[in-house]
Amino acid sequence: MNALIETLDTPDGPLVVVADEGQNVLAAGWTSDVSAVIARIHPALRPDSVREASLDASAAARAYYAGDIGAIDIVPVRQHGTVLQLKGWETLRRISPGTPLTYTEFAAAFGSPAAVRAAASVCSRNAPALFVPCHRVLRGDGTLGGFAWGVPVKASLLARERG
């Protein structure tokens, strides 16, 4: 499979976006290391090659950073995972900006209230960060917890979404 890639400058550092040829985002991350972003893509979807392109998702990311927080909501993504993971990723896309959930609340939101560890795993295996906003899930005590692209980026995204 071939993929498209674009890197854009953001206030949080370079954002690498990888999409399939249909412009469905496969992965995104704040780094200049393209291979780190590609490595987060499930092996079943991981591209054999990538080429630079202008991506619709990058335009949405620019709009997000310009203040249109909802611009990322309609960007198509493509993920491969278990039924629970797919349900969790779908649920992440419904968390309203500015109203993060705890892992416990997130687990309940996707119908598995006892699956708090699974909820954390869903977030940690989320490749199209920003477009599937796993940064909107916090620890039970309200602290940030981890984020694949660094806690400072997570803090910045949450602050931007609080307005």
The 8 nearest C-alpha neighbors of each residue, nearest first, counted from 0:
[[1, 46, 47, 2, 48, 45, 44, 19],
 [2, 0, 48, 46, 49, 47, 19, 20],
 [3, 1, 49, 19, 18, 46, 20, 48],
 [2, 4, 50, 18, 49, 17, 52, 51],
 [5, 3, 17, 51, 16, 52, 50, 49],
 [4, 6, 16, 51, 15, 52, 53, 7],
 [7, 5, 15, 14, 16, 13, 4, 8],
 [8, 6, 14, 13, 9, 5, 15, 57],
 [7, 9, 13, 12, 14, 6, 10, 11],
 [10, 8, 12, 11, 13, 7, 14, 64],
 [9, 11, 12, 8, 64, 13, 155, 152],
 [12, 10, 9, 152, 13, 29, 155, 14],
 [13, 11, 9, 10, 8, 29, 14, 30],
 [12, 14, 8, 29, 30, 7, 9, 31],
 [15, 13, 29, 7, 28, 6, 30, 8],
 [14, 16, 6, 28, 27, 5, 29, 13],
 [17, 15, 27, 5, 4, 26, 6, 14],
 [16, 18, 4, 26, 25, 3, 24, 27],
 [19, 17, 24, 25, 23, 3, 22, 2],
 [18, 20, 2, 22, 21, 23, 3, 24],
 [19, 21, 22, 2, 3, 18, 1, 23],
 [20, 22, 19, 23, 18, 24, 2, 3],
 [23, 21, 18, 19, 20, 24, 54, 55],
 [24, 22, 76, 75, 18, 19, 21, 77],
 [25, 23, 18, 76, 26, 17, 77, 22],
 [24, 26, 18, 77, 17, 127, 76, 23],
 [27, 25, 127, 126, 17, 24, 16, 40],
 [26, 28, 16, 127, 128, 15, 17, 36],
 [27, 29, 15, 14, 36, 30, 128, 148],
 [28, 30, 14, 13, 148, 12, 15, 31],
 [31, 29, 32, 13, 28, 14, 15, 12],
 [30, 32, 13, 33, 29, 15, 14, 6],
 [33, 31, 30, 34, 35, 36, 15, 29],
 [32, 34, 36, 35, 31, 37, 15, 30],
 [33, 35, 37, 36, 32, 38, 39, 31],
 [36, 34, 38, 33, 32, 37, 39, 30],
 [35, 37, 33, 34, 38, 39, 28, 27],
 [36, 38, 34, 39, 40, 35, 33, 26],
 [37, 39, 35, 36, 40, 34, 45, 41],
 [40, 38, 37, 126, 36, 41, 35, 26],
 [41, 39, 45, 38, 37, 126, 26, 42],
 [40, 42, 43, 44, 45, 79, 39, 78],
 [43, 41, 45, 44, 40, 38, 46, 39],
 [44, 42, 41, 45, 79, 40, 46, 78],
 [45, 43, 42, 41, 46, 40, 79, 78],
 [44, 46, 42, 40, 43, 41, 47, 37],
 [47, 45, 0, 1, 48, 2, 44, 49],
 [48, 46, 0, 1, 45, 49, 2, 44],
 [47, 49, 1, 46, 2, 50, 0, 3],
 [50, 48, 2, 3, 1, 4, 46, 51],
 [49, 51, 3, 4, 52, 2, 48, 1],
 [50, 52, 4, 3, 5, 49, 53, 6],
 [53, 51, 3, 4, 5, 54, 50, 49],
 [52, 54, 5, 55, 51, 57, 4, 3],
 [55, 53, 57, 56, 52, 5, 58, 22],
 [54, 56, 58, 57, 59, 53, 22, 74],
 [57, 55, 59, 54, 58, 74, 60, 24],
 [56, 58, 60, 54, 59, 55, 61, 16],
 [57, 59, 61, 55, 56, 60, 62, 54],
 [60, 58, 56, 62, 70, 57, 61, 71],
 [61, 59, 57, 63, 62, 58, 56, 64],
 [60, 62, 58, 64, 63, 59, 65, 57],
 [61, 63, 65, 59, 67, 60, 64, 70],
 [64, 62, 68, 67, 60, 66, 65, 61],
 [63, 65, 61, 66, 62, 60, 67, 9],
 [66, 64, 62, 63, 67, 61, 68, 60],
 [67, 65, 63, 64, 68, 62, 159, 162],
 [66, 68, 63, 62, 69, 70, 65, 64],
 [67, 69, 63, 70, 66, 160, 71, 64],
 [70, 68, 72, 71, 67, 63, 73, 96],
 [71, 69, 59, 68, 72, 67, 63, 62],
 [70, 72, 130, 69, 59, 74, 73, 60],
 [73, 71, 69, 70, 74, 130, 92, 131],
 [72, 74, 71, 75, 70, 69, 130, 59],
 [73, 75, 71, 72, 56, 76, 130, 59],
 [76, 74, 23, 73, 24, 77, 22, 56],
 [77, 75, 24, 23, 25, 74, 78, 127],
 [76, 78, 25, 23, 24, 75, 79, 19],
 [79, 77, 25, 80, 76, 41, 85, 126],
 [78, 80, 41, 77, 43, 44, 81, 85],
 [81, 79, 84, 85, 78, 82, 83, 41],
 [80, 82, 84, 83, 85, 79, 86, 87],
 [81, 83, 85, 84, 86, 80, 87, 79],
 [84, 82, 86, 81, 85, 87, 80, 121],
 [85, 83, 87, 81, 86, 121, 82, 80],
 [84, 86, 88, 82, 87, 83, 80, 89],
 [85, 87, 83, 89, 84, 88, 82, 90],
 [88, 86, 84, 90, 89, 85, 109, 83],
 [89, 87, 91, 85, 90, 86, 84, 131],
 [88, 90, 86, 87, 92, 91, 85, 93],
 [91, 89, 87, 93, 92, 88, 109, 86],
 [92, 90, 88, 93, 94, 89, 132, 131],
 [91, 93, 90, 131, 89, 94, 132, 88],
 [94, 92, 90, 91, 95, 89, 72, 132],
 [95, 93, 91, 92, 96, 90, 99, 135],
 [94, 96, 98, 93, 97, 99, 92, 135],
 [97, 95, 160, 98, 94, 99, 161, 68],
 [96, 98, 161, 160, 99, 95, 157, 162],
 [99, 97, 96, 95, 100, 94, 135, 161],
 [100, 98, 135, 136, 97, 137, 94, 101],
 [101, 99, 136, 104, 105, 137, 135, 102],
 [100, 102, 137, 104, 139, 103, 138, 136],
 [101, 103, 105, 104, 115, 138, 136, 137],
 [104, 102, 106, 101, 105, 115, 107, 112],
 [105, 103, 101, 107, 106, 102, 100, 108],
 [104, 106, 108, 102, 107, 103, 100, 101],
 [107, 105, 112, 103, 111, 118, 108, 104],
 [106, 108, 112, 110, 104, 111, 105, 109],
 [109, 107, 105, 106, 110, 104, 90, 111],
 [110, 108, 107, 106, 87, 111, 90, 86],
 [109, 111, 107, 108, 112, 106, 105, 86],
 [110, 112, 106, 107, 114, 113, 109, 108],
 [113, 111, 107, 106, 114, 110, 103, 115],
 [114, 112, 111, 115, 106, 107, 103, 116],
 [115, 113, 117, 111, 112, 116, 106, 118],
 [114, 116, 118, 117, 103, 106, 113, 102],
 [117, 115, 119, 118, 114, 120, 102, 113],
 [116, 118, 120, 114, 119, 115, 121, 106],
 [119, 117, 115, 121, 116, 120, 106, 102],
 [118, 120, 116, 122, 117, 121, 123, 115],
 [119, 121, 117, 123, 122, 118, 124, 116],
 [122, 120, 118, 124, 119, 84, 123, 117],
 [123, 121, 119, 125, 120, 133, 124, 118],
 [122, 124, 120, 121, 125, 119, 147, 146],
 [125, 123, 121, 122, 126, 120, 39, 84],
 [124, 126, 122, 123, 127, 121, 128, 133],
 [125, 127, 26, 39, 128, 40, 124, 27],
 [128, 26, 126, 27, 25, 130, 131, 125],
 [127, 129, 27, 131, 130, 126, 132, 28],
 [128, 130, 132, 131, 127, 27, 71, 133],
 [131, 129, 71, 128, 132, 127, 72, 74],
 [132, 130, 92, 128, 129, 127, 91, 133],
 [133, 131, 129, 134, 130, 128, 135, 91],
 [132, 134, 135, 122, 136, 131, 91, 128],
 [133, 135, 132, 136, 153, 146, 157, 156],
 [136, 134, 99, 133, 132, 100, 137, 157],
 [137, 135, 100, 101, 134, 99, 133, 102],
 [138, 136, 101, 143, 141, 142, 102, 100],
 [137, 139, 141, 101, 142, 140, 144, 102],
 [138, 140, 101, 141, 102, 137, 103, 142],
 [139, 141, 138, 142, 137, 101, 143, 144],
 [142, 140, 138, 139, 137, 143, 101, 144],
 [143, 141, 138, 140, 144, 137, 139, 101],
 [142, 144, 137, 138, 145, 141, 150, 154],
 [145, 143, 138, 142, 137, 146, 150, 136],
 [144, 146, 150, 143, 147, 149, 153, 123],
 [145, 147, 149, 148, 150, 153, 134, 144],
 [148, 146, 149, 145, 123, 150, 28, 128],
 [147, 149, 146, 29, 28, 152, 150, 30],
 [150, 148, 146, 151, 152, 147, 153, 145],
 [149, 151, 153, 152, 146, 145, 154, 143],
 [152, 150, 154, 153, 149, 155, 11, 148],
 [153, 151, 155, 150, 154, 149, 11, 156],
 [154, 152, 150, 156, 155, 151, 134, 157],
 [155, 153, 151, 157, 152, 156, 150, 158],
 [154, 156, 152, 158, 153, 157, 159, 151],
 [157, 155, 159, 153, 158, 154, 152, 160],
 [156, 158, 160, 154, 159, 155, 161, 153],
 [159, 157, 155, 161, 160, 156, 154, 162],
 [160, 158, 156, 157, 162, 161, 155, 66],
 [161, 159, 97, 157, 162, 96, 158, 156],
 [162, 160, 97, 158, 159, 157, 96, 98],
 [161, 160, 159, 158, 97, 66, 157, 96]]
